Amino acid sequence: MPLGLGRRKKAPPLVENEEAEPGRSGLGVGEPGPLGGSRAGESQMGLPPPPAALRPRLVFHTQLAHGSPTGRIEGFTNVKELYGKIAEAFRLPAAEVMFCTLNTHKVDMDKLLGGQIGLEDFIFAHVKGQRKEVEVFKSEEALGLTITDNGAGYAFIKRIKEGSVIDHIQLISVGDMIEAINGQSLLGCRHYEVARLLKELPRGRTFTLKLTEPRKAFDMISQRSAGGHPGSGPQLGTGRGTLRLRSRGPATVEDLPSAFEEKAIEKVDDLLESYMGIRDTELAATMVELGKDKRNPDELAEALDERLGDFAFPDEFVFDVWGAIGDAKVGRY
């Protein structure tokens, strides 16, 4: 079957302009979503919005990962607003929050907060720590880095491949935010843009990385995590419900993904790392959501182009995504 005939792809911008994409970061000020009723000035079926006392009120507990009292946060509909609420709770500038982990204070990328929060999960916020500048000699085409981002303008290292170029540089660790490459600021860039820039650096030359590491508690100071291990750390969240945070549109309360969806998301996330050098469970979940009801790879390609055109996914990647979703459907894990 001819995959993607006539597909038109939009080249990804170097830096994403969020102001040019209203709705990418959710709803604007004064426009609460399902957690706060209808948008201001609107009604449902001609009726006024329900009283505040009857609207869902989800409260999450949070601490700073390096140590703090416990705070309570509520009323956010996307990741950017979540960071803002955490900053308010601890009287920090919002820009200080780098990323969050669920149910562990450690820099454990398997517990990274992505597109979903269990209704009983405990949120640990990792804030900016020491800044550092490192020179790297690119002796091989592949540096051994997997990049992710926090959904609010910071890209950071999610995995370091054992034995790779970066693995031999002790100053670089999982969790480090990549601020700049050769003096070019990457604040506001998406993970795939940073991964592309690193891949395009010429082999056989030295480049400079400007990094910020997360502030660490005393029991993490000697750590140099390689990305964590599945199943490690305490499992505090036990509720079946989950708050789904979306980069486009409001948050929704849903059941946890089915076994098929969990496995498909995992397989698609692996493909993202293999093809693009990024990991992003929210992106993988969106792709599974778009593809699970499609009849063939061409329909999936059209849906991805319409919804995620900035990524410019190659045809062979789309075909493998289609295969991964199909395998998960029939239980070939």
MARDREN-555984 format. One record per atom (N, C-alpha, C): residue in three letters; x, y, z. Coordinates in steps of 0.1 Angstrom, whole numbers, plus 5000, padded with zeros to 4 digits. Atoms other than C-alpha are relative to their C-alpha. Layout:
BEGIN
alaXYZ...
***
This chain:
BEGIN
met500949885000met500050005000met500950125000pro499249895000pro501550334991pro499850105012leu500249934987leu502150515024leu500250154997gly499849855000gly501650895024gly500250064987leu499949945014leu501350964987leu499450145001gly500549875000gly501051334983gly500050075013arg500049934987arg501751415019arg500850134999arg499449875000arg502651775024arg500550035014lys499549984986lys504951845054lys500550145002lys499649874997lys505652165071lys501349995008ala498750004993ala509252225082ala499950055014pro500149954986pro509552255120pro500850125002pro499349884997pro510552595132pro501149975010leu498950024991leu513752635151leu499650025014val500549974987val512052795180val498550024999glu501450005001glu508352745187glu499550135006asn500649874996asn506353075190asn498749975006glu501250044993glu503752995216glu498950114998glu501049895001glu502053335212glu499349994986ala500650025014ala501353245175ala499149885000glu500850125000glu499552925186glu499150015013pro500950004988pro496753025211pro499349865001gly500650134998gly495452705226gly501149895002arg499050104998arg498752525226arg500349975014ser499850014985ser499252585263ser498749995007gly501250014993gly495652525271gly499150124999leu501049895000leu493052785280leu500750135005gly499449874995gly493853155286gly499550045013val500449954988val493353365316val498550025000gly501449984999gly489753365327gly499249904992glu500750105008glu488953055306glu500249865006pro499850144994pro488852755329pro499349904992gly500550125007gly488252415314gly499149925009pro500950084992pro486452115329pro500250015015leu499849994985leu488052175363leu499450125005gly500649874995gly486452515365gly498850044992gly501349965007gly483252505344gly500350054986ser499949965014ser482652665310ser500950134999arg499349885003arg484652955294arg499250125005ala500749884995ala483853305307ala499050044989gly500949945009gly480753435291gly499249904992glu500750105007glu479653105277glu499149925009ser500950094993ser476852865287ser499949874992gln500250135007gln476052505279gln498549984998met501450025003met472752445261met499150125005gly500849894996gly471652795270gly499850025015leu500149994986leu472052735307leu501250065006pro498849944994pro474352925331pro500949895005pro499150104995pro477452735343pro499649965014pro500450054987pro477052525375pro500750095011pro499349934989pro477852695409pro501449945003ala498750054997ala481452675419ala500149885010ala500050114990ala480552445448ala499749864994leu500350125007leu479352185423leu501049954990arg499050035010arg482352185400arg501049905006pro499050094995pro485051915403pro501250085006arg498949934993arg487752025428arg501149905002leu498950094998leu491051825424leu501150075007val498949944993val493751895449val501149895001phe498850095000phe497251745446phe501050055011his499049964990his499951745473his501450004992thr498749985007thr503451855463thr501150045010gln498849954993gln506951915477gln501150034990leu498849985008leu510152055463leu500949875002ala499350125000ala512351755454ala501250005010his498949994991his515351885474his499650015015gly500449994986gly513251915505gly499250135002ser500949884997ser510352145517ser498849955007pro501350054994pro507052135536pro499149964988thr500950055011thr504151985517thr499050114997gly500949905005gly502052225496gly498849934993arg501250055006arg498552185481arg499850094987ile500249925012ile497852285445ile498749954993glu501250035007glu494652295424glu499850104989gly500549905009gly492952465395gly500950024987phe499249985012phe495552405367phe499449914989thr500550085011thr494652265332thr501049964991asn498950055009asn498052215316asn501350015008val498850014992val501652165326val500650145003lys499449864997lys502652535323lys499250065012glu500749954989glu499852625347glu500349925013leu499650084989leu500852335370leu501350065006tyr498849944995tyr504352485373tyr499850135007gly500449874994gly502852825380gly499449985014lys500650034987lys500752675409lys501049965010ile498950044991ile503852505423ile500850125005ala499249884997ala505752825421ala499350095011glu500849924991glu502953015439glu500149935014ala500150074987ala502752745467ala501350025008phe498750004993phe506552775475phe500650144998arg499649875001arg506853145466arg501350014992leu498850005009leu509353085437leu499650064987pro500349975013pro509553235403pro499749884992ala500450125008ala507753005378ala501149944992ala498950055008ala510852985357ala501049915007glu499050094992glu512752805385glu499649854999val500450145000val510652485381val500449944987met499450065012met512452255357met499149884995phe500950115004phe510251935357phe499549945013cys500650064988cys508251715381cys500149854999thr500150155000thr508451345391thr498949975009leu501150054992leu505651145406leu500449895010asn499850104990asn505950965439asn501449975004thr498650014996thr509751005442thr500650144998his499349875001his511951305449his501349984992lys498850025008lys514851145429lys499850044985val500049975015val515751235393val499849874993asp500350135006asp514050925380asp499150024988met500849965012met512950965344met498949904997asp501250085001asp510650665347asp498850055008lys501149944992lys508550865371lys499850144996leu500249865004leu508651185351leu498550034997leu501449965003leu505351375350leu499950044985gly500249975014gly504251375314gly498650054998gly501449965004gly500651395301gly499049965010gln501050054991gln498951225330gln500550005015ile499850004986ile498751255368ile499049915007gly500950074992gly497150985389gly499350085011leu500749914991leu494551135412leu500549995014glu499450014987glu496451005442glu501550015000asp498549995001asp499951075429asp500550125008phe499349894992phe502351295450phe501050064990ile499249935010ile504151555429ile501250065006phe498749944995phe507851645435phe500550094989ala499549905009ala509051955418ala501550025001his498649985001his512651985407his500350144995val499749865003val514052335406val501450024996lys498649975005lys517152495391lys501049995011gly498850014991gly520452415408gly501250074993gln498749945005gln524052465397gln500050014984arg499849995015arg524752595362arg501549964997lys498650055004lys527752455343lys500150014985glu499649995014glu529452485309glu501049894997val499250125003val530952175293val500450004985glu499550015014glu533052135261glu500049854997val500250145004val532251815242val500749984986phe499450035013phe534351665214phe499149894993lys500950095007lys531951495189lys500849904992ser499250105006ser534051195181ser499249904991glu500950095007glu531050995168glu498750084996glu501249945005glu527851085149glu498950015011ala501050014990ala525650975178ala500750035014leu499549964987leu526251145212leu499549915011gly500550094990gly524150895231gly499050075010leu500949934992leu521651145244leu498549984995thr501450005003thr517851115246thr499450135007ile500549874995ile516051455250ile498549995002thr501449984998thr512651535264thr499850155004asp500249864995asp511051865275asp498950005010asn500949994989asn508851985303asn498650064995gly501349955004gly506052125281gly499950155002ala500149864996ala506852475292ala501350084996gly498849925006gly510052575272gly501349955004tyr498650054995tyr512852365289tyr500249864994ala499750135005ala514452075271ala501249955009phe499050064991phe516551835293phe500349864996ile499550135003ile518451505292ile499249905007lys500850104994lys516251205298lys500849875001arg499250135000arg518750925290arg501350024995ile498650005005ile522450875285ile500449864997lys499750145003lys523450565266lys501349965005glu498850054994glu526050355283glu501149994990gly498950015009gly529450375267gly500150114989ser500149905011ser528450675245ser501050125003val499249884998val530351005240val499750085013ile500449924988ile528351185267ile500249925012asp499950094988asp528550885291asp501450025006his498649984995his532350955294his500250135006ile499849864995ile531751315305ile499250005013gln500650024987gln531051295342gln499250135004leu500749884997leu529851655344leu498650014995ile501450005006ile526751575323ile499249895006ser500950104993ser523851395340ser498650014994val501450015003val520351285334val499350115009gly500749894993gly517951575344gly500650134997asp499449875003asp520351845332asp499250074989met500749925010met518452125313met501150054990ile499149955010ile520152225280ile499650144997glu500349855002glu520252605280glu500450054987ala499449955013ala522452665250ala501049904994ile499050075007ile524552505224ile500950104992asn499149905007asn527652705212asn499550145002gly500549864997gly526053015228gly498650034995gln501349985005gln522752975210gln498949955010ser501050034990ser519852985235ser499049904995leu501150105003leu517452695235leu498850015008leu501249984992leu514952825259leu498850034991gly501249995008gly511552785244gly500049904989cys499950105011cys512752505220cys499349875005arg500550134997arg510952175219arg501149894999his499050114999his512851845225his500549964986tyr499650055013tyr512851745188tyr500950104993glu499149905006glu514452075178glu501450005006val498750014993val517252035204val500749884995ala499450125005ala517851675193ala500550024986arg499549985013arg518051785157arg501250094999leu498849924999leu520552055165leu501249935004leu498950084995leu522751815184leu500549904989lys499750095011lys522551565155lys500750074988glu499449935012glu523551835129glu501450055003leu498649954997leu526751935148leu501049914993pro499050085008pro529751835127pro500949915008arg499150104993arg531651525137arg501550054999gly498549974999gly535351575147gly500250145005arg499849874994arg534751915163arg499550015014thr500549984986thr534252045198thr498950115000phe501149904998phe531052225209phe499850025015thr500249964986thr529952385241thr498549985004leu501350024994leu526952285262leu499950095012lys500349934988lys525452525287lys498949935007leu501050084993leu523552325313leu499650055013thr500549984986thr521552365345thr499549875006glu500450124994glu521252075368glu498950025011pro501049984989pro518352025392pro500650005013arg499449994986arg518952115428arg499749875007lys500150144995lys519551795447lys499950005016ala500050024986ala518751675482ala501449935004phe498750064995phe521651535504phe500249864995asp499950145004asp520851175494asp500149984985met499850015015met521151255457met501350074995ile498949925005ile524351465456ile501049914993ser499050095007ser526551165446ser499549924988gln500750075011gln524051035420gln500450054986arg499949975014arg524651025383arg499149914993ser501050095005ser521450865371ser500149984985ala500150035014ala521350685337ala498650004995gly501450005005gly517650725335gly499049925008gly500950074991gly516250505362gly499749864994his500350135004his514950155361his498549985002pro501550024999pro511250055355pro499749935013gly500450064988gly509549985387gly500750045013ser499349964988ser512050155410ser499350115007gly500649904992gly511050385438gly498649965005pro501350034993pro507950395460pro498850034991gln501249985008gln504550355444gln498950055009leu501049944991leu502350595464leu498750024994gly501349975007gly499650665438gly499349874997thr500750135002thr497050385438thr498650024993gly501349985006gly493950555423gly499949964986arg500150045014arg492550435390arg499750124992gly500349885008gly491550785379gly501350074997thr498849925004thr494051015361thr499550134994leu500249875006leu494151375352leu500950014987arg499350005012arg495151395315arg500250154996leu499649875004leu497051715307leu500450004985arg499850005014arg497051815271arg500850134996ser499349885005ser499352055252ser499150094992arg501049925007arg496352165232arg498649965006gly501350024994gly493052205250gly500149975015pro500050014985pro491952165286pro500249865005ala499850134994ala492751885310ala498749935002thr501250084998thr490251595315thr500349895010val499950124990val489651335342val499649884992glu500350125008glu489850995326glu500449875009asp499550134995asp490350625335asp501449984996leu498750035004leu493850495334leu500049934986pro500050075013pro494950375299pro499849855001ser500250155000ser493950015290ser501449944998ala498750085002ala496649745288ala500550024986phe499649985014phe496649785250phe500650144998glu499549875002glu497050155252glu501350035007glu498749984993glu499850145278glu501149934992lys498950065007lys501849895257lys500250074987ala499949935013ala501150085224ala500850135003ile499349874996ile502350415241ile501449975002glu498650034998glu505450245253glu500849974988lys499450045012lys506250095219lys500250134991val499849885008val505650435201val501050095006asp499049924994asp507750615227asp501449944997asp498750065004asp510550365219asp500450044986leu499849965014leu510150445182leu500550154999leu499649855000leu510450825190leu501450015003glu498649994996glu513750765207glu500949944989ser499250065011ser515050535179ser500150094988tyr499949925012tyr514150775151tyr500450145002met499849864999met514351115166met500850045012gly499249974989gly516351095198gly499250075011ile500849944990ile513451205220ile499149905007arg501150084994arg511051055245arg499050095005asp501149914997asp507651205251asp498749915001thr501250084999thr504850995266thr498750074996glu501249935004glu502251265260glu499949994984leu500050015014leu503251275223leu499649864995ala500250145004ala503250895221ala498549975002ala501450024997ala499750885238ala499150064989thr500849945011thr498451135212thr500049934987met499950085013met499750925183met499249885001val500850124999val498150615197val498550034999glu501449955001glu494950805202glu499550024986leu500349975014leu495050925166leu500049874991gly499950115009gly495950585152gly499249875003lys500650124996lys494050325171lys498749964992asp501250035007asp490850355150asp500250024985lys499849985014lys492550415116lys500149864993arg500150135007arg492150145089arg501349974993asn498750035007asn495550175073asn501050115003pro499049914997pro498850355075pro499950144994asp500249875007asp497850625050asp499150095008glu500949924992glu494950735072glu500750055013leu499249964988leu497350745102leu500950124996ala499149905005ala499850955081ala499250134998glu500849885002glu497051205072glu499750065014ala500449954986ala495951235109ala501250065007leu498849954994leu499551285120leu500450144994asp499749875007asp500151555094asp499150115004glu501049904997glu496951735103glu500350055015arg499949974986arg497551725141arg501550045004leu498749994995leu501351705144leu501050034989gly499349975012gly502651845111gly501450065003asp498749944998asp505552035127asp501149905002phe498950104998phe507351715135phe500549944987ala499650055013ala507551615098ala500549865001phe499650144998phe507551245106phe500349934987pro499850075012pro509151035079pro499149884998asp501050115003asp507050765061asp500449875007glu499750134994glu509050475075glu499750005015phe500349994986phe508550605110phe498549985002val501550014999val504750635105val499649854998phe500350145002phe504650275091phe500349925012asp499750084988asp506450145122asp499150035011val501049974990val504050335144val498749924998trp501250085003trp501150175126trp500249865004gly499850144996gly502749835131gly500049985015ala499950014985ala503449905168ala498650005006ile501450004995ile499749995174ile499349874997gly500650135004gly498649695155gly500449885008asp499450104992asp500949465174asp499450005014ala500649984987ala499649605207ala498549965000lys501450035001lys496049555196lys499849855001val500150155000val496549175191val500849935010gly499250054989gly498749135221gly501449954997arg498650045003arg502049095204arg500950115006tyr499349904992tyr504049275231tyr501549974999
***
